Amino acid sequence: MATIAKIMHGSTHLRRWAARWLARLSRWLPLTPLGLLAVPILIWLYRAYAVRRQDKIFLAACVCGLGLIVLQTAIVLLTALWLKLRRESGAGRLELETGVPLRTGHRLGLVRWNPLVKIEVEWLEPAGVAATFVPVGNDIVEEATASDRGVFSQIVRRYRISDIFGVSRFYVTRRVAQPIVVRPSGGKVHGLQVIPQDVAGDQLSDPRGAARGDLVEMREYNPGDPLKLVLWKHFARSGKLLVRQPERAVSATQKTLAYLVAGDADDATAGVARAVFEQRFLGSDFLFAADGDEKPTSETQTAIERIVQSSAARRHGGDALGRFLGKGAKHGIDACVLFVPNRIGPWLERVVEHLSKKTGPCRVMIGMDGRIQPARRGLMHRLLLQGSAGPADGKDLPTICERLQNAGVEVFIVNRVDGDYGPASAVMG
């Protein structure tokens, strides 16, 4: 059995190796499968009918067919050579937004006038960007749509040049140094509420805090109390020594901690976080950090940059959350807004562990694209809605919400598409 397993493993490895080499070979072979099939058939027809039987119709057809394939292949190769050698430079910093098409300014140039070839483009780097050429007036311009955020320093394009008959094609790869920033789309997020945070002051009584308010409360005298706080008039009437003490008081403010946890399927949540800062739902007095850079910031633009850069730290989502909450506690801030992905990952265990140790109020925001399929109740619902399913990015939400709520935090779900939001229990049914 072990020998059979080794043989099967070796054959699988061989098939993968052969597939990789065939894929590489196909990129350098200027004929499509149709062209590879047509050439031997035309040669056989030429020898069997045009030469042996002296059939002039087959002679003309085979010569024209082979000549057309040679001509189209030559045109494709010349076009590929022109694309490979032409000067190509980036047009400055390129700023994209996930899900939003953007014309990059990259043009085909003179080759657009050739009606015998078709040119397609794809981005190998950055990954997750769909690119295509679109006509704009008398020109053809590249249009790119990103699906993931990040900061990049170059574009690697691969052109596919093919003829209009589909018998030849060739690939050309070009690398261009150009700074690129892809920000997550905020969609239609609006009107989100933040957690109010209390700090020392004199607006509200606070039994938890230290005595810092006005001297309005009384208690019995203890040895060591300052004599200036003794209520002497009350002592003269009753013979009891009482002293004045300040009430414990706080003032309301919007100072809040905010943290973005990176992970798989976190683009919707990152878009929600971006909207929160751009629309100043947290005001101007906050401390924010994200996975990948745990240094707190209170600048809106810096916060958005941290959101973009956090895509590189998905494998370590939630690692620095505990240290960040500790820094906030040193500043006297215990209210926290947490942005987490909508898909289960290693981040969940880390976040639950840190939140279970937190004492202040915390609200968790989970972004998604589309509505959650509500819980189905009753036979008619099951019969009528059988086979329907909710959005793919919502399948893990029940588990995520349950784990976070058990850690003692509020969980809110935000629909980036239409801006609706609410508590997890109300949204999920």
N, C-alpha and C positions, 0 to 999 in steps of 0.2 A: 504493500500500500504506500509506503514511504517513497519507493522508487517511482510509482505511478504519479504521486503528487509532485515529485521533482520534475518529472517529464512534462506534466501539465503546466507547472510553473514556468519551465523553460520555454515551452511553446507559446505561452502567453507573452512572455518577454520578447520572444522572437517576432510575434505578430505586431507588438507595439513598435519594435525597432523598425520593422519593414514599413509600417504605416507612416512613421516619421520620415523615413527616407523617400517614400513615394510622394509624400506631401511636399518635401523639398524639391524633388525632381520635377513635380508638376509645375512649380513656380518658374523653373528655368526652361521648360519645354514650351515653345510658343504655339502649340496646337491644343485645342480643346478636345474632349472625347469625341465630339462630332467630327472634328478635323482628322483625328487619328483613325477614325473609322472610314472616312470618305477617301483618304489617300490610297490605301491598299485596294479598295473596291474599284476606284477609277483606274489604277494601274492594271488590275486584273482585266477589267473591261477593255482597256486599250489593247492589251496583248491578245486577248481571246477573240475579240470581234474586229477591232480596227486594223490590227496587223494581219492576223491569220485569215480572216474572212474579207478583208479589204472593204469593210463597211464604213462608208464616209460619214454617215450620221453619227455612229459611235465614235469615229475619229474626231469629229468636230466637238462632240459633247465632252469627251474625255480631255481633250486638249484645253477646251475652255474651262472645264471644272478644275483641272490641275493648275492652269494658269491663274484662275481666280484665287485659289488657295495660296499660291506663291505670292501673288500681288497683295492680298490682304495681310498675309504674314509680314511681308516687307513693310507695309504701311504701319502695322502695329509696332514692329520693332523700331522703326524710325521715330515714331511718336514716343515710344518708351525712352529711346536715347535722348530725345529732346527734353523730356521731363527730368531725366537723370542729370543732364548737364546744365540745364538752365539755372540761372542765379535765383536763389530762393532765400528770403530773409523775413524774419518776424516783423510785424507792424506794431511794435511796442507792446506794452502790457495788455493782456487779454483777460477780460473779466466776464465770467459766465455765471449763470444762475441755474441750479438744477431744474430740469424739466422745461426750461425756457429756451427756444431756438435763438441763436445769435449768429449773424453774418460776420465771419472772422476777418473779412477783407482779402482773403486768399483767392486769387483768380487763376483761371486756366490760361489766359493769354491767347496767343495766335492759334493754338491748336483747337480752339472752339469752333473755328471756321471749317474744320475738316468733317464732312458729313459721313465719312466711311468708318469712323471710329467712335467708340463710346468709352468714356472715362468715368470710373467710379473711385471713390476715396474712402478709406477708413483710418481711424486713429488707433495705432498700436499703443501709443503713450500720449497723454494719460489714458488709462483704461476707463471704460465706462462712458465714453463719449461717442455718440452716433453722429457721423458726418456725411454730408451729401452735397452735390453741386446743384444749385438752383439758378434758373435764368432770371436775370435782372436787367431789363432793357435789352441792349445789344451785347451784354456781357454775361458770363457765367461765374457765380460767386459761391464760395463754400459756406455752408450753414452747419453749425455744430450744436448739438443738444447734449448736455452733460447729465449724468444720472447720479453722480456722487461728488461730494465736496472735496476740496483739498487745495494745496499749493504746489505748483509744478514749475519746472525750469525749462522744459523743452517739449516739442511736439514731434512725434514720429508718425509720419503719414505713409500709408501704402496705397499706391495707385494700381488699379486694375484696368488695363487698356485692352479692349476687345474690338473686333470688327462687327459690322452690322449683320453679317451672315452667321456669326457664331462659330466659325471654324478656327479662329486663332485668338490668343490672348497672352498677355505678359504682365508681370508684376514689377513695380519699381518702388523702392523704399527710400524716403528722404527724411533726414533728421534736421530740425531747425531749432536753434536756441531761442526761446521766447518765454518770458515769465507769464504764467497763467494762474489765475485765482478763480476757483469755482466755489461760490457761496450757496448754502442751502436756501431754497425758496421759502419765504414766509407764508405763501399762499394768501388766504383771506382771514388770517388770524387777527382778531380785534377784541378789545374790551375784556382782556383777562384780568382777574383780580389777584392781588398779591397779599401776602400775610402781613398784617401790621405788627410792628416790633416796638416794644416798650423799652425806654431808657430812663435813667434817673431824672426826676423832675418833680413838679408839684401839681400836675393836673389830676391824677387819679391815685387813689389809695392802693397800696400794694403790700399785702401781708408777707410776701416772700422776701422783699428787699430789705436793705439796711435802713435805719431811721435817718432820713435826710430832709423831711418836710418841716412844716411849721410846728411850733411848740403848742400843740392843742390837746395832747393826751396826758393823763396823770397816772402815777403809780406810787406805791409806798416807798418811803425813803430807805435807801441801803447805805451802809457805811461806805464812804468814799465818794458819794455823789456830791457835785458842786453845790455849795450853800446858796449860790445865786439862783438855783433852780427850785429851791424850796418855796412852797406856797405858804408864806407866813400868816396871811390873813386867815386861811383855813385852819392853821395850827392854833391861832388865837381863839377861834370859835369852838373847835372840836378837840384840840389837844393831840391831833394826829398829824404826823409829818408826812406830807405828800410832796412829790417833785413833779415838775413838768417834763415831758419828753416829746420829741418830734414824732409825727406820724410817718409811716412808711409810704412813700409816694413815687409815682413814675409819671412820665410824659409820653404820649403816643408819638411815634415817628415811623417813617417808611424804610428805615435801615434794615436791610435783609441780606442774608447770604444766598448765593446762587451757584449751582455747580452742574456741569454737563457731564454725564457719564457716556462714554463712547462704547459702541458695540455694533454688532450686525443689525441691519435694518434700522439705523438711527437717523436717517436723513430727515424724516418727517419731524422727529423731536428736535433735531438741530435747527430746522426751519422755524419751529415754534420758539425756540430760544432766541434766534435772531430777531424775530418779530417782537419779542418781549423787550429787548434792548433798544431796537430802532424806534419803537413806539413809546418807550420810556414807561412801561408798566411798572417797573421797579423804582421809578423816580431817578434821582441823581445820586442817591446815597445808598450804595450797595457795595458788596465785595463779591467778585465773581472769579471762578477758576474752572478749568476743564481738564479732562484727561490729556496728558501730554505736556501740560504746563500748569503746575499747581500754584504758581505764584499769584496771589490775589491781585485783582485790578478793580478800579472803580471808574475806568474810562470806557465809554460806550464803544468806541471804535476798536479799542484793544480787545474788549470782550468778544466782538464779532470776529476778529482775527483769531482769537483762541478757539472759537467754535469751528472755524474753517480748518484749522491745523489739527484739531482733535481726531480727525479721521485716521491719522497715522498711529493712534494709540488704542485701537479697538481691542487688541489682544490683552491690554492691561486695564480695561474699563473698571473704574471704581477703586483702583489701587490707592490713589492719593486722597480719597474722600475723607477718611478719618483725620488725616493731618490738617486738611483744610478746615474741617469743623472745629478742630482744636484751636487753630489760629483765629477763627471767628469768635470763639469763646473768650479769648484773651482781649478782644476788642469789646466785649460785653454784648455781642450779637448772638442770639440763640435761635431766631427765626430763620428758616431755611426753605428755599425753593429748589427742588431737584428735578433735572430733566434726564429721563432715562429712555432707552430704546424700547421698541414694542415687540422685541423677539428675545426669547430666553437665551442667556449666554453665561459665561463665567462671571460676568459683572454682577449678576443677581445675588449670588451668595455673599460677595464682598459688601454690596450695598446694604443688604439686610443685616449683616453683622454690625456695620457701622451705625445704622439707624437704630438698632436695638439698644445701643448705649447712649443715644441722644435723649436729652430731657426736654428741650424746647420744642415749640411747634414746628411742623415740617409739612410741606405740601409737595407731592410728586406729580410732575406733569409728563404725560406720555402722548407724543404726537403720532398721528396716523393719517393715511390718505384714504378717505372713504368712511362710511358708517359701519358700525359693528352690527352684525346680524343679531337681533334681539333673541332672547331665549324663547323657544317655541313651547307653547302650552296648548294642550288639547289635541284631540284626534284630528280635527279639521285642519289645524295648522300643519300637522305632520303630513297629512295627505296632500294638501294644496301646495305646500312648500317643499315637498320631497325632492331631493337632488339639488336644491339651491344651497348656496354657501356664501358666507360672508367674505370680506376682503382677505386676501392672503396674509396681510400684515397684522391681522387681528386674532389669529388662531392661538397665540400664546398669551393674550391679554388676561383671560380669567386667572391663569396660574400666577402671572406676574402681579396682578392686583391683589390676589389673596395673600401672597407672600409679603408684599409691602404693607398691606393693611394690618396683618398680624404683627408687624414690627411697630405698629402704633402711629402710622402717618396717614394723612389724607391723600387719596389718589384721584387725580383728575385726568380725563382723556380729552384731547383737543383734536378736532378734525381739521386738518390743514386745508382741505379742499373748500369747505364752505364756512369755516370759522366757528362752527358750533363747538361747545365744550361743556363739561359738567362732571359731577362726581362719577366715579366708575360704576357705582351701584345703580345710578339713574340711567347712564348711557347704555350699559350692557344689559339692563333689564333683569 
